[in-house]
Amino acid sequence: MLHYLAKTAQNLASIFGDKSDRIDKPTLEELLIEADIDYDLIELMLENLPKYPSRAQLGEQLSRLFDSLDSGSSSLETIITSSPESKPPTIDLIIGVNGAGKTTTIAKLARFYLDRGESVLLGAGDTFRAAAIEQLKLWAQKLQIPIIATQQGSDPSALAFDAIQSGLARSMQHIIIDTAGRLHNQENLKKELEKIDRVCAKAIQSPEATQALSSKLQAHLRKILVLDGTQGSSALSQAKVFSQSVAVDGVIVTKLDGTSKGGVILSIAHSLQIPILFLGVGEREGDFIPFDREAYIQGLLDCLFINER
């Protein structure tokens, strides 16, 4: 049993009792709803299954649902898993609402790269909140990595540009930039994100960047969305708002150790058709794992069926 699905398994057991090797479709539907999987997705999964589906039969359906994400995630997986010498510098623009664990996730992502022996620079781009700037400064100090920061109320796009220029000039392998999760209204937030995205793209293509990367590959910009796993399917509405502003390349789902709605990962991946990159499974820096789709599928099946493996 995956530890971040333990509460999901406990919740299902408390409602439905003992697990079995086969489950009738109406009961299986209720189980999947309780795990916070979208109803339309449940119908799609159960449509071609027999009256009493087995673990293997449902597992095959789950694998098919993830198959459509493979082509979109391959380049991102290459960036994450390839050796530092063979990949370009990456700029991770981190987006998401306040409270989703965005700043802590940035620290965890930085630690992940540092543990691989790669260099990291942070950009405190949430200039809307002074607390966000100070929190990221504290993380930079703790991790002993450089940070580009400015005063509250400053232009976040200018901060992002400076962070990219500084990071590339210092030959940093990763530049992680925070962004605001809330402005005065949704329209302001969307326009701000669109502007930051444009400025980051320009910064990568600037003469200074070209000079800094003269002997390397072009820097790679990706937009990563942070979603709070404890919010279940309601996180999907947040994701759709952000994806209307920028083309999101991947998702990090946080706080999964504190939810009994472990099926939300499946709902997010299918609804957005965006790869899940990492999972936040605790408060510590190390409670951060690359998403393993096969382990997740088997873990979800463990919540429902007797383990046949």
C-alpha positions as CSV (number, residue, x, y, z in Angstrom):
1,M,0.0,0.0,0.0
2,L,1.4,3.4,-1.0
3,H,1.6,5.5,2.2
4,Y,-0.1,8.5,0.6
5,L,-3.1,6.3,-0.3
6,A,-3.4,4.9,3.2
7,K,-6.2,7.3,4.3
8,T,-8.1,6.6,1.1
9,A,-7.9,2.8,1.9
10,Q,-9.0,3.4,5.5
11,N,-11.9,5.6,4.4
12,L,-13.2,3.0,1.9
13,A,-12.8,0.2,4.4
14,S,-14.8,2.1,7.0
15,I,-17.7,2.6,4.6
16,F,-17.7,-0.6,2.5
17,G,-16.0,-3.2,4.8
18,D,-13.7,-6.0,3.7
19,K,-12.2,-6.1,0.2
20,S,-12.7,-8.9,-2.2
21,D,-11.3,-10.3,-5.5
22,R,-14.3,-9.1,-7.5
23,I,-16.7,-6.3,-7.0
24,D,-20.1,-5.8,-8.6
25,K,-20.3,-2.7,-10.8
26,P,-22.7,-0.6,-8.7
27,T,-20.5,-1.1,-5.6
28,L,-17.3,-0.4,-7.5
29,E,-18.9,2.8,-8.8
30,E,-19.7,3.9,-5.3
31,L,-16.1,3.1,-4.2
32,L,-14.6,5.2,-7.0
33,I,-16.9,8.1,-6.3
34,E,-15.9,8.0,-2.6
35,A,-12.2,8.1,-3.8
36,D,-13.1,11.4,-5.5
37,I,-12.8,10.2,-9.1
38,D,-15.0,12.2,-11.6
39,Y,-18.3,10.5,-12.3
40,D,-17.9,10.8,-16.1
41,L,-14.5,9.2,-15.8
42,I,-15.9,6.4,-13.7
43,E,-18.6,5.7,-16.4
44,L,-15.9,5.6,-19.0
45,M,-13.9,3.1,-17.0
46,L,-16.8,0.8,-16.2
47,E,-18.5,0.9,-19.6
48,N,-16.8,-2.1,-21.0
49,L,-16.3,-4.1,-17.8
50,P,-18.3,-7.2,-16.9
51,K,-20.9,-7.3,-14.1
52,Y,-18.3,-8.3,-11.5
53,P,-15.0,-6.7,-12.6
54,S,-11.7,-8.1,-11.3
55,R,-8.6,-6.2,-10.1
56,A,-6.8,-7.0,-13.4
57,Q,-9.7,-5.8,-15.5
58,L,-10.0,-2.4,-13.7
59,G,-6.2,-2.1,-13.7
60,E,-6.2,-2.5,-17.5
61,Q,-8.8,0.4,-17.8
62,L,-6.7,2.6,-15.5
63,S,-3.6,2.0,-17.6
64,R,-5.4,2.9,-20.8
65,L,-6.5,6.2,-19.3
66,F,-2.9,7.1,-18.5
67,D,-1.6,6.0,-21.9
68,S,-2.8,9.2,-23.6
69,L,-0.5,11.2,-21.4
70,D,2.7,9.4,-22.3
71,S,3.5,11.3,-25.5
72,G,3.0,14.6,-23.8
73,S,5.1,13.7,-20.8
74,S,8.1,12.1,-22.5
75,S,10.0,15.3,-23.0
76,L,9.4,16.5,-19.5
77,E,10.4,13.1,-18.1
78,T,13.6,13.4,-20.1
79,I,14.4,16.8,-18.5
80,I,13.8,15.4,-15.0
81,T,15.6,12.1,-15.3
82,S,18.4,12.7,-17.8
83,S,21.9,13.4,-16.6
84,P,22.8,17.1,-15.9
85,E,25.5,17.1,-18.6
86,S,23.0,16.2,-21.4
87,K,20.1,18.5,-20.7
88,P,19.6,22.3,-21.1
89,P,19.0,24.7,-18.3
90,T,15.4,24.7,-17.2
91,I,13.2,27.6,-16.0
92,D,10.3,26.3,-13.9
93,L,7.5,28.9,-13.7
94,I,5.5,27.7,-10.7
95,I,1.8,28.7,-10.7
96,G,-1.2,27.9,-8.4
97,V,-3.5,29.5,-5.8
98,N,-2.3,30.6,-2.4
99,G,-2.7,27.9,0.1
100,A,-1.9,25.0,-2.3
101,G,1.6,24.7,-0.8
102,K,3.3,26.5,-3.7
103,T,6.2,28.0,-1.8
104,T,7.0,24.8,0.1
105,T,6.8,22.9,-3.2
106,I,9.4,25.2,-4.7
107,A,11.7,24.4,-1.8
108,K,11.0,20.6,-2.3
109,L,11.7,20.9,-6.0
110,A,14.9,22.7,-5.3
111,R,16.0,20.0,-2.9
112,F,15.2,17.3,-5.4
113,Y,17.5,19.0,-7.9
114,L,20.2,19.7,-5.3
115,D,20.2,16.0,-4.3
116,R,20.9,15.2,-7.9
117,G,24.0,17.4,-7.8
118,E,22.4,20.2,-9.9
119,S,22.5,23.9,-9.3
120,V,19.4,25.9,-8.5
121,L,18.5,29.6,-8.3
122,L,15.2,30.9,-7.0
123,G,13.1,33.9,-8.2
124,A,10.7,35.4,-5.7
125,G,8.1,36.4,-8.3
126,D,5.1,36.6,-6.0
127,T,5.6,40.3,-5.3
128,F,1.9,40.7,-4.4
129,R,2.6,39.3,-0.9
130,A,5.5,40.3,1.2
131,A,5.2,37.1,3.2
132,A,5.7,35.0,0.1
133,I,9.0,36.9,-0.6
134,E,10.3,36.4,2.9
135,Q,9.3,32.8,3.1
136,L,11.2,32.0,-0.1
137,K,14.2,33.9,1.2
138,L,14.2,31.7,4.3
139,W,14.1,28.6,2.2
140,A,16.9,29.8,0.0
141,Q,19.0,30.5,3.1
142,K,18.2,27.0,4.5
143,L,19.0,25.3,1.2
144,Q,22.1,27.5,0.7
145,I,21.1,28.6,-2.8
146,P,20.9,32.0,-4.4
147,I,17.7,33.9,-4.8
148,I,16.6,37.0,-6.8
149,A,14.1,39.0,-4.8
150,T,12.7,42.5,-4.7
151,Q,10.3,44.7,-2.8
152,Q,6.6,43.9,-2.4
153,G,4.6,45.5,-5.2
154,S,7.4,45.4,-7.7
155,D,6.8,44.2,-11.2
156,P,6.9,40.4,-11.1
157,S,7.7,40.1,-14.8
158,A,10.8,42.3,-14.3
159,L,11.8,40.0,-11.4
160,A,11.3,36.9,-13.6
161,F,13.4,38.5,-16.4
162,D,16.2,39.3,-13.9
163,A,16.1,35.9,-12.3
164,I,16.5,34.2,-15.7
165,Q,19.3,36.5,-16.8
166,S,21.1,36.1,-13.5
167,G,20.7,32.3,-13.5
168,L,21.9,31.8,-17.0
169,A,24.8,34.1,-16.5
170,R,25.8,32.0,-13.5
171,S,25.4,28.8,-15.5
172,M,22.6,27.6,-13.2
173,Q,21.0,24.3,-14.3
174,H,17.6,25.2,-12.8
175,I,15.8,28.5,-12.2
176,I,12.6,28.2,-10.2
177,I,10.3,31.2,-10.2
178,D,7.4,31.7,-7.9
179,T,4.3,33.6,-9.1
180,A,1.3,35.2,-7.4
181,G,-1.6,32.9,-6.5
182,R,-4.1,35.7,-6.0
183,L,-4.5,39.3,-7.2
184,H,-7.4,41.7,-6.8
185,N,-9.6,39.6,-9.2
186,Q,-9.3,36.6,-11.5
187,E,-8.9,38.7,-14.6
188,N,-5.9,40.6,-13.1
189,L,-4.3,37.2,-12.2
190,K,-4.7,35.8,-15.7
191,K,-3.2,39.0,-17.3
192,E,-0.3,38.9,-14.9
193,L,0.5,35.2,-15.7
194,E,0.2,35.8,-19.4
195,K,2.7,38.7,-19.1
196,I,5.2,36.8,-17.0
197,D,5.0,33.9,-19.5
198,R,5.8,36.2,-22.4
199,V,8.6,37.9,-20.6
200,C,10.2,34.6,-19.6
201,A,10.1,33.5,-23.2
202,K,11.8,36.8,-24.3
203,A,14.4,36.4,-21.5
204,I,15.4,33.0,-22.8
205,Q,15.8,34.4,-26.4
206,S,17.6,37.6,-25.4
207,P,21.2,38.3,-26.6
208,E,22.4,37.9,-23.0
209,A,20.9,34.5,-22.8
210,T,22.2,33.5,-26.2
211,Q,25.7,34.6,-25.1
212,A,25.5,32.7,-21.8
213,L,24.3,29.6,-23.6
214,S,26.6,29.8,-26.6
215,S,28.1,26.3,-26.0
216,K,24.9,24.8,-24.7
217,L,21.3,23.9,-25.7
218,Q,18.7,26.6,-25.4
219,A,17.1,27.0,-22.0
220,H,13.8,25.2,-21.6
221,L,10.8,27.0,-20.1
222,R,7.9,25.0,-18.5
223,K,4.9,26.1,-16.5
224,I,4.1,23.8,-13.6
225,L,0.8,24.0,-11.8
226,V,0.6,23.2,-8.1
227,L,-2.7,21.8,-6.9
228,D,-3.8,20.9,-3.3
229,G,-4.8,17.2,-3.2
230,T,-7.0,17.7,-0.1
231,Q,-9.4,19.9,-2.2
232,G,-10.3,16.9,-4.3
233,S,-12.1,17.5,-7.5
234,S,-12.6,21.2,-6.7
235,A,-8.9,21.6,-7.6
236,L,-9.9,20.9,-11.2
237,S,-11.7,24.3,-11.5
238,Q,-8.6,26.0,-10.3
239,A,-6.5,24.2,-12.9
240,K,-8.9,25.2,-15.7
241,V,-8.6,28.9,-14.7
242,F,-4.8,28.8,-14.9
243,S,-4.7,26.7,-18.1
244,Q,-6.8,29.5,-19.7
245,S,-3.9,31.9,-19.1
246,V,-0.8,29.8,-19.9
247,A,-0.1,26.4,-21.5
248,V,0.5,24.3,-18.4
249,D,3.2,21.6,-19.0
250,G,2.9,19.6,-15.8
251,V,1.2,19.3,-12.4
252,I,2.5,18.8,-8.9
253,V,-0.2,17.5,-6.5
254,T,0.5,18.4,-2.8
255,K,-0.7,17.4,0.6
256,L,-1.6,13.9,-0.4
257,D,-0.7,12.5,3.0
258,G,-3.6,14.4,4.5
259,T,-6.5,13.3,2.2
260,S,-8.7,10.3,1.8
261,K,-9.5,11.4,-1.8
262,G,-6.6,9.7,-3.5
263,G,-8.5,9.3,-6.8
264,V,-8.2,13.0,-7.5
265,I,-4.8,12.3,-9.1
266,L,-6.6,10.2,-11.8
267,S,-9.2,12.9,-12.3
268,I,-6.6,15.7,-12.7
269,A,-4.6,13.7,-15.2
270,H,-7.6,12.7,-17.3
271,S,-9.5,16.0,-17.1
272,L,-6.5,18.3,-18.0
273,Q,-4.6,15.8,-20.2
274,I,-1.4,17.2,-18.5
275,P,1.3,14.9,-17.0
276,I,1.5,14.6,-13.2
277,L,5.2,15.3,-12.5
278,F,5.6,15.1,-8.7
279,L,3.6,14.4,-5.5
280,G,3.9,16.2,-2.2
281,V,3.4,13.6,0.5
282,G,4.4,15.4,3.7
283,E,5.8,18.6,5.3
284,R,9.5,17.7,5.1
285,E,11.8,18.7,2.2
286,G,12.2,15.0,1.3
287,D,8.4,14.3,1.3
288,F,8.4,14.8,-2.5
289,I,8.4,12.0,-5.0
290,P,8.3,11.8,-8.8
291,F,4.9,10.5,-9.9
292,D,5.0,6.8,-10.8
293,R,1.9,5.9,-12.7
294,E,2.2,2.1,-12.3
295,A,2.8,2.4,-8.6
296,Y,-0.2,4.7,-8.3
297,I,-2.5,2.4,-10.3
298,Q,-1.5,-0.6,-8.2
299,G,-1.9,1.5,-5.0
300,L,-5.4,2.5,-6.0
301,L,-6.3,-1.1,-6.8
302,D,-4.9,-2.1,-3.3
303,C,-7.5,0.3,-1.8
304,L,-10.3,-1.6,-3.6
305,F,-9.4,-5.3,-4.1
306,I,-7.6,-8.1,-2.3
307,N,-4.0,-8.0,-3.4
308,E,-3.6,-10.7,-6.1
309,R,0.0,-9.8,-6.9
